Amino acid sequence: MEFIQFGRSRGDQSALGRKLAEMHKSAKSDKGYGFYVENTIGSTPQINTWTADWIEFYSKHRLGYQLKLISQRFGDSAIYEK
């Protein structure tokens, strides 16, 4: 992956977006989508269970998991059900 020097200038954000998209397109491993260990987004756990399909991975382990946490914490399951 190409090193990006961060600093005061935001640089070319559209080029950053294209490079990030290229990285994600080529990032699938032999195991599918996921990672070897779980990690966090801030203090919130991030589940990285291997999944063969990108849509299933993202909907179950990213969006779905965050919606589940919201439902558990606030007791509002309406958005989770949608």
Legacy VTK file of the C-alpha trace (Angstrom):
# vtk DataFile Version 3.0
C-alpha trace
ASCII
DATASET POLYDATA
POINTS 82 float
0.000 0.000 0.000
1.256 3.452 -0.869
2.418 5.650 2.045
0.411 8.865 2.411
2.085 11.740 4.246
-0.499 13.540 6.368
-0.141 17.198 7.203
-1.971 20.497 7.132
-2.968 20.284 3.459
-5.907 18.110 2.537
-4.376 17.509 -0.886
-6.415 15.909 -3.640
-9.331 14.236 -1.845
-10.684 12.699 -5.066
-7.329 10.966 -5.694
-7.373 9.672 -2.109
-10.876 8.281 -2.664
-9.833 6.525 -5.887
-6.747 5.000 -4.257
-8.805 3.827 -1.271
-11.328 2.216 -3.631
-8.485 0.457 -5.507
-7.094 -0.863 -2.229
-10.469 -2.268 -1.164
-11.086 -3.875 -4.568
-7.836 -5.808 -4.362
-7.979 -6.598 -0.642
-9.935 -9.868 -0.743
-7.893 -12.705 0.724
-8.211 -16.421 0.010
-10.502 -16.601 3.057
-12.877 -13.926 1.742
-13.613 -10.679 3.526
-12.667 -10.155 7.149
-9.521 -10.240 9.236
-7.618 -12.603 11.502
-8.439 -10.689 14.695
-11.287 -8.525 15.963
-10.540 -4.841 16.511
-12.423 -1.690 17.510
-13.880 1.516 16.144
-12.999 3.757 19.060
-14.278 1.804 22.053
-16.835 -0.185 20.021
-15.900 -3.746 19.034
-15.586 -4.421 15.314
-16.313 -7.989 14.232
-14.079 -9.356 11.468
-15.368 -12.908 10.982
-14.410 -14.228 7.534
-17.239 -14.056 5.009
-17.162 -15.122 1.351
-19.329 -12.236 0.125
-18.535 -8.504 0.592
-22.211 -7.487 0.864
-22.841 -10.131 3.526
-19.689 -9.095 5.428
-20.555 -5.403 5.412
-24.250 -5.847 6.158
-23.718 -8.385 8.954
-20.421 -7.359 10.579
-20.414 -3.604 9.989
-23.885 -2.051 9.618
-25.846 -4.920 11.140
-23.590 -5.182 14.176
-23.759 -1.434 14.866
-27.566 -1.500 14.539
-27.721 -4.461 16.927
-25.682 -2.521 19.511
-28.018 0.476 19.154
-31.035 -1.757 19.628
-29.518 -3.351 22.751
-28.448 -0.046 24.265
-31.510 2.059 23.518
-34.204 -0.589 23.158
-35.312 0.767 19.781
-35.385 -2.025 17.223
-37.299 -0.145 14.490
-34.200 0.833 12.511
-32.708 -2.659 12.923
-35.854 -4.265 11.557
-35.851 -1.952 8.513
LINES 1 83
82 0 1 2 3 4 5 6 7 8 9 10 11 12 13 14 15 16 17 18 19 20 21 22 23 24 25 26 27 28 29 30 31 32 33 34 35 36 37 38 39 40 41 42 43 44 45 46 47 48 49 50 51 52 53 54 55 56 57 58 59 60 61 62 63 64 65 66 67 68 69 70 71 72 73 74 75 76 77 78 79 80 81
